[in-house]
């Protein structure tokens, strides 16, 4: 019964997150924190959340790229900076609670900023800020992602939109790619220091659930939803992600 309930909750999370190009790891961690599997060690939880991220972010990237929303020059600096530092964050195997608390505050502030009316003009990729600064920001997001156990989309997407580097759907496409690569790097880093903690009997039903949710959500977000709609959904996703810290303290 618990597996069925958790799987349904993961399906809902995957649908919501994938509609804005996210893998959903912060939401998966929140769901798992309410189940008996919350007693598992940090490496176990992170590796399972990252694995589900791989499924959903791959589907999301496929749909957003298919609809023409992926801009390579926007993705490149963040990917180059984020991936190696996501590996480092996963390798460190330190307690992510302090980082997670700060992350929750940042996400709430970003959510408030995103609901404010704003124009959709963009600077055309990383050129508006510069390749090096974007790479450095990617490094920071990657490191935090590896430590906390997420893909980093909840940090990257609002940054891209608020900084006018891309439209909400372009941000979704870039985030999906960023999340997939960061999640893979995080798993490799965690396995290097803590060993492989994935369990097939656990991941199988959860993966099936998020696959269904990821397909439905990303198809809607990439094709049907408006740019403003995606921005508002992202704001809701950030609030859900920020609540993870609150739920673990209850």
Order of alpha helices (4+ residues) and beta strands (2+ residues): alpha-alpha-alpha-alpha-alpha-alpha-alpha-alpha-alpha-alpha
